C-alpha cells in the first residue's frame, strides 16, 4: 500500500479518527460477546462427554447463549445505526468540500480540465471512500479484533495450536501484499481508461447538436467503445493476474485449517485436549482463517480504491492561485476609473499581453478591437482577476485591484460574453442568478431594459419556463438578452461586453446594441467589438495587435490615421457587401 495513504484518507475525512476509535471499542465488546456462545458450547460438550450434565444446567447454558445473541443483536443494531450516520455525514462533508474547492479554483484550472472526466473522478472518489469506510467498520475492524481475541483464547486453551495458527498469518499477508503490488499498474490503467470514457461521453452529450448536425453519431460511439474496450481489457488483466496469486492464499488457508484441526484431533486422542476444547478450537480457527481471507480482501480493495482516492485528494490539494491579499479592503461601490500600467502577462510561457498602458475615465464607453488572438479578451480576464498579471499594475479608482477583496470587487463588475452560459433552470432563475434576492418586479424591469421581456412573455410559462441544458430552447439572440438582463440586475459600476453581438442576426444585434448603449454615460462600459460598425459612438477605441495597443482614438480619428483599424473597417465592409 502507498506510503501515507491512511494519512490522506484521514485528511479527506478528519472525523474518521474518532469514528474508528469508537468502533474499535465497541468491536472488542461485540467480539468478546460473540465468543460467549462458543465457550458455552465447549462447556456443554465437556459436560455431556463426562456424563455430568443435567437438564437444569443445560437450561442455564441455553439461556446464556440466547441472552448473548440478544445482546449482540441490540449492540449490532445501534452501532450500525451510528456508523451509517457517520458515513452519510462524512460523505456529504466531502462533497461540500469538493464543490467549494472547485468554485475556489482559478479560471485557468477550469479552462484546461475536461469537466466530465473531472466529475467522474469526484463521484468515483467519494463513492470509493464511502465503500471503504463501510467496509472498514463492518469487515476490517471486527475481523482484526476477532483475530486478536482468537489468538488470546487459543494461547489460553493450547499454546501449541495458537503457534500453528499464527505461523500462517505472515505468509498469508506476504502473498496478499505481493499480489496487490503486481496488479497496481493495471489498476492505474483501467481507472484512467474509465475516466477518459466518461469524459468522451460527456463531451458528446454537451455538444449533441454539433454531433447530430455533422452526422458523427457512429464516430462518437466508436471512440467511446474503443475507450471502454481498453478499460475492459485492463480490468480483466488485473482480475486474472490477482486471482492467479490469490489461489496460493486459498491453498495456504486450507492447509492451515487442516493442520490445526489435525493437531487438535491428535491431542484429543492423546488425552491432552478435551472434546469440548476440540469444538472450541475448530470453531475459533475456522472463524480466524475466514477472517484472514477477509483482511486480504480488504487490502486488495484498499489498493483498488487508492487510485480514485488519490485523484480526489490531489484535487482538494490543488493550489488556489487567486487569493485575497492579507490586508485586502472591502468595497461597496466603485467610481469606475480603470487604468492599466505597464501590464505584462504570459500564458503557458507565451507572452499574451505586452506592456499595455491605458486609462478609462468613469462612465466612459471604451471599445477594444483587434484580430483574433490579439489579447482583447485576456485584458478583460485580467481586469476580472480570473488571472493575475506577471508585472505592472491594474488600478480601479486609483487602487491596485489586488488590494480589493475579490468577492466585493467582482460584485461591482458585470460581464456579458459571446459564449453565454445559461443554466438548465427557468428564465427567472437565469436572470436572478446575478441577485438571488431580487423580486419578480426587479427581474422583469431588467428583462425589459434588455429587450428580453417580449420574447419571454411568448413562452407558455413565461418567466417560469425551463430553458434546457445550456439554454438549448433559446436562440442565440435570446440567450444574449437574458445575459444582458442578468448583468443589468446586478447593478454594477463597470459593464464589460465581450463580443456580445457577434454571430447574431441583424434584428437581435440591433436590440442588444440598444441595451448596451442605454447604459452609455451612466456607467463605465468596456466593449470588445467584432462588428466595428457597432462602436461608432464609443468615446475611445483601442486597437490591439499581438498583445500591444497600437492605435487609440475615436472612430473617425482612427479612420483618418489609415492604420490597422481603417484596414479592418474596409475589409469588414467588403465582406458585408459580398454577403
N, C-alpha and C positions, 0 to 999 in steps of 0.2 A: 504494500500500500504506500502511496505517495507520502513522503515525509511532511508533517504539518497539516495533513488533511483534516484530522479531528479538530485542530485549531481553527481551520477555515470554516468547518461546519458550525462551530460554536460562535464564530464571528457572524455567520449568516443568521443564526438563531441563538442570541445571547442567553435567553431564558432557559434553554435546554439543559444547562448545567444543573439548575435547581431541580428540574423535572427528572433528570437522570438520577440525582441523589435520592430523591423521594421514592423513585421507582425501585432502586436497589434495596432500600429499606423495607418496602412492602414485599418485594420479591423474596427476601430472606424469610420473612414471616410466612408467606404463602408456601414457599418450597418446604420449609420445616413442617408445616401442617400437612403437606402432601405426603410426607414420609410417615405420618402417624398411622394411616390405614395399613401401610405396608408392614410396619413394625408390629401392629396388632395381628395381622395375618400370620407373621412369623411366630408370635406367641401362641396363637390358636393351633397352628400345625404342631409345634413342640408339645403342647398340652395333649393333643389328640394322640400323637405318637407315644407319649409317655403314659397314656391312659389315665391322666389326672383331670380330664375335662369334666365339666358339669354344665347343665343347662343354664344355671344362674350365671356362671362365668361367661358362657357363650353369649348370653343375652347382653351382659355388660359390654363385652367386646364389640358385639354388633352395634350396640348403642353408641359406643365410642367412634366406630367407623362412620356411622350415619351423621353424628354430630360434626365430625371432621369435615365431611363432604358439604354439609350445610354451611359451615363457617367459611369454607373455601369458596362456595358459590357466592356468598354475600360479599366477601373481600374482592373476588374477581369482578363482580358487577360494579362496585363503587370505584375500584382502581381504574378499570377500563373507561368508566364514565369520565373520570377526572383526566385521564390520559387523552381521551378523544377531545375534550375541551381544550387542553393544552395544544394539541395538534392543530385544531382549527384556528386558534389564536395565533400560533406561530406562522401558519400558512398565510393568513390574512396580513399579518405584520410584514412578512417578507414581500408579499405582493404590493403592499403600500410603499415599502422602501424602494422596490424596483421602479414603480411608476414615478415616485418622487425623484429618483436618480435620473431617469430618462428625461424628465422635464427640466432638470437642472443642467444636463449636459449641453455643451456648446453646440452651436449650429453646425460647425464643421464635422462633428461626430455623426449627426443625423444625415448630413449630405453624402457621407461615404458608406453608410450601412444599408444593407438590404433589410427592409422593415419586416418582411415575412419571416426571413431567416432569424432575425432578432427575436421575434415573438415566439418562434419555435424553441429557441434556446431558453427563453424565460419560462414558458409553460412547462417545458420538459424538466428544467432545473427545479422549479417549485414542486412539480409532481414527484420527481425522484426523491427530493428531500422529505416530502410528506410520507412516501412509501418507506423510506429508510428509517424515519423516526418511529413510525408504527411498527416496523419490523424489529427495531431495537427494543421497544417497550414490550412487545409480545413474543419475541423469539430470543433475542440475544441476551438481555438481562436475566430473564427467567432461566434460560439454558445455562448461562455461566454460573449463576447461583446454584442451580441444580447439580452441576458438575462438582462444585466446591463441597456442597453438603454430602454428595455421594462419596467422594474421596474420604471425607471425615468419618462417615459411618463405616466405610469399608475398612479403614485403618483401625477403627474401634473394634469391628467384628473380626477381621482377619487381615493382618498387615500384609501377608504374602499376596493375597488376592488384590489388595489395593495397589501393590507394586506392579503386578502384571497389567492391571488396567492403565495405570499412569504411564507405563513404559510406551504404550501405543500413542499417547497424545502428541508428543513432539514429532513423531514420524508422520502422523496424520496432518499436523499443521504444516510441516515441510512440504508435503505433497500438494496441499491446497494452495499455499503461497506461491510455489513454483509454477503451478498451473495458471494462476491468475496473472503472474508476470509475463508468461509466454504469450498469453492471448491479448495483452494490453494494446498491442499495435492494431489488432483487428477491431477492438472496441473504439479506438480513436477514429478509425476509418469509417465505420458504419454510422457513428454519431454524426460525423461531418457529412456523409452521404445523405443522411436523413434530413439534416438542416438545409442542405442545398436543394433537395427535392421539395421541401415545404416552401423555400424561397422562390423556386421556379413556379410552383402552384400559385402562390400569392401574386407574383408578377403577372401571370396570365390573367388572373381574375381582376386585378386592379386596372389592367389595360384591355379588358374584354372587347371594347368597341374596336380598337385597332386590330386585335386578333381576328375578329369576325370580318371587318372591312377588307382585310388583306387575305382572307381565307387561309389562315395559318393554324387552324384547329389541329390538323394532323401533325404538323411540325412541332407545335407546342406540346402535344401529347407525347410525341416521340422523345423529346428532351426530358420530359418528366418521367417517362417509362424507363429511359436509359439510366437516370439517376437512381430510381427505385431498384433497378436491376443490380447496380453496384452495391446499394445498401443491402439488398437481399443476399448477394454473394458474400460480402464481408461478415454479415451477421451469421450466415450458415457456417463459414470457415471458423469463426470464433467459437460457435457451438460445438462443431466437430472436434476442434483442437482441444477445447476444455474438457469435453466428455472423455476423450482418449486418456487424459491424465486422471480424471476422477474415477475411472474404472479401478485404478490402483487404490484409491481411497476406499472404495466399497469393499475391495478384497481384503484390505487391512482391517477394516471394521468387522468383517465376517470372521477373519482369523482371530481377532481379539475376543470376540464373543465366544467362539468355540473353545479357545484356550482357557478363558476364565471359567466357563461353565464346566469344562472337563476337569480342571483343577479343583473346583468346588465339589464336584461329584466324587472325585478321588478322596477328598478329605472326609466326606460323609462316610464312605466305605471304610476308611481308616479309623473312623470314630473320633476325629478331631473337630468335626463340624456337625452341628445338628441339622435335622431335616428342615426345620423352620429357617435356620440360617441359610441353607441352600436356596430356599424360596426367596429369602430376602436378598441374597447376593445376586441371584439370577435377575430378579426384578430391577434391582439397582443398576446392574451393569447394562441390561438391555436399554434402560432409560438413558444411561450415561452415553452409551455408544450412539444412540439415536440423537442425543444432544450434540455430540461431536459432529455428526453429519450436518445438523442444523447450523452449527457455528461455521462450518466450512461453506455452507450455502450463503450465510450472511457475508462472509468475507468476499465470496465471488460477487454477490450482489453489490457490496460496497465498492468494489473495483469497477463494476459496471456503471454505478451511479456517479463515480468520481468525475468522469468527463463532463457530464451535464452540470454537476455542482461547481466544478472549476470554472466553467464558462459563466455561470451565474455570479460566482464570486468575483471574477475578473471584471464583469460589467459593473458590479456595485463598487469596485475599487477604481473604476475609471476616473481619471482626474477631471474635475470641473475646471475648465480653462478660464471662464469668465466669472469673476467673483467681485463682490463689493470690496472696495478698499477699506482699510481699518477705520478711517475717520470719514467714511462716505456720508454725505449730507442728504437728508430727506427733502423733497420739494413738493409743493402743491400746484405750482404753475410756472410757466416759462414765458418770457417775452418773445422768444423765437429768433434771436440773433444766432446765426450759425457761422463758425469760422474754422477753416482747415489751415493749419500752419505746418508747412514742410512735411506733409504726411507721406510716409512710405509704408508699403505693405506687400509682403510676399506670401504666396500660397503654394505649398509643396515645392519650396525653394525657387519658384518662378516669380519675378517681380511683376506685380499686377498694378500697383499704384506707385508713381514715381514723383516725389517732391511736389505734391499738389498743394496749392495755396488759393484760397478764395474766401470771400466774406459775404454773407447774406444778411440783409437788414431785416428787422422784424416786419412781418406782414408783406414781405416781398414775394413775388412769384418768379421763381428761377427754374429754367429748363436745362437739363443735361442731355446732350446729344452726342452721337458718335457711332462709328461702326460697331458691329457685334464684337464683343470681347475687348472693347476699349477701356472698360473699367467703370462704366456708369453704375451698374447695379452693385458693384463692390463698394463704391463710395457710400451708397445707402446702407449696406450691411455694416460698414464700419461705423457709420453715424448711429445706427441702432445698437451698436455693441454686440452684434452677432459674432464679430471677430474683434480682437484688439489689435491696434496698429503696431508695427515694428518700431517706428520712430516718428517724431513730430508730435503735434497736438491737435485734438479736435475740441473746439470750445463751443459751448452753447451758453448764451448770456454771459460771456466772458470767463466762464469756468470750464476747466477740463472735464469732459463728460465722465471720466473715471472717478471724479470726486463726488458724483451723484450716486445715490442708491439706485441700483439697476431697475428695480420694480417701479419706483417712483418716477424715474426718468422715462422709462418706456411707456408709462401711462400717459405721458404728455405728448406722445407721438402716435400717429396712425398711418398705416401703410395699406395701399391698395395696389396689388401687384398684377402682373399679366396672368400668372397662373393662380387664379383664385382658389383658395382652399375652402370647400364647402363641406359641412358635416352632414351625416345621414340623420338629420333631425328636421324639425319643422322650420318653415321660413322665419317664424317669430324667434325661435331659438338661435338660428343662424345670425340674425341681425343683433339680438340682445346678447350675443356672445361677448361683445365689447363691454357690456354693462348689464350683468345678470339681474341687477336690482331695478332695471328700467321698467317703467309702467308701459301698458299697451299704447297709451296715447303718445308717449315719447318715441316708441318704436315706429308707430305709424307716421309720426311727424318726420322722422329721419328717412323713412322709406319714400315719403312724398318729395322731400328735398333731393333724393337720389333718383327721382323719376322711376321708382320701382313699385309704388303703390298701385298703379293702374293694372299692371300685369298680375300682381299678387291677388287683387280682387277678382280676377278672372278664374282663379283656381277654385275647385269645388269646395275646399275647406279654407280658402283664404289664407290667412297667416298661420293657420294650424296645419297646412298641407306639408306632408313629408316630401323632401326633395330628392331622396335616394342617395346612394353612396356616391361621394364626390360630386353631388349635385347633378346627377345624370338626367334628372327630369327638367332641368333648366337649360336654356340656351346660353351661349357664351355671353351675350349682352345682358341677359337676366342675372347671371352669376356676378358680373361686374357691378351691376347696380345694387345687388344685395350686399356686395362687399363694400361699396361706397356708403350705403346706408349704415352698415356696421361701423365704418370709420367715423361717420358724422355723429352717430350715437355716442361715441367715445368722448366727443367734445375735446379734442386735443389742442395743443398750441402750435403744433407743426404737422402739416399733412405731407405725405410722400406718395406720389402716384408713379409707380414703376411700370411704364409701358401699359397703362391701364386700358388704352383704346386700340392696341394693335390687334390685328386679325379679327376685327369686328365689322359688321355691315355698317353702311353709312348712317342709317337711322339710329342704330344703337350708339354709334360713335358720337353723333350729334347730341343725343340725350346725356351721354356721360360727360361730354365736354361742357354742357350746361351746368351739370352738377359740380364739375371741377372748378369752373370759373365763377360759380356763385360764391365760392369761398374767397376768391381773389380780393386782396385788400383787407380781409378780416383776420386771416391767419397766415403765418409763413407757409408757403406752398412750394414744394420741390417736385418738378415733373420730369420724369425720364420719358422722352418722346421718341416714338418710332416714326409717326407721321408728322413731318416737320410743319405742315400747314396748320396744325392744331396749336402751335405755340407762338403764333404771330403776336399775341398780346402779352407775352411774358416780359417782365421788367428786365430780365437778364438771361442770356443764353450762353452756356459754356460748352465748348466743343472739346471732347476728349479723343485722344488717339494714343494707343499703347500706354495707357495709364497716366498720361500727361494732359493738362489743359493747354491746348494750342491756340485757341481763339476764345474771345468772350466779347459780349456786346448785345445790343438789341437785334431784332430780326433784320431790320432794314440796314443797320450798320454792318452786320456780318455779310449781307448780300453785296454791299459796296466793296468790302475787302476782297471779294472774289477768291476766297480761300477754300478750305475743305468744306465749310458749311454751305457756301454757294454751290459748290460742285454737287453736294449731296441733294440740295433742293432741286437743282436742274435734273439730276438723274432720277429722282423720285417723280418729278413732273412728267418726264418722258415715259416712265413705266406706267403711270396712271393713264396717260393718253392711249398707250397700247392696249390697256385693259378695256 
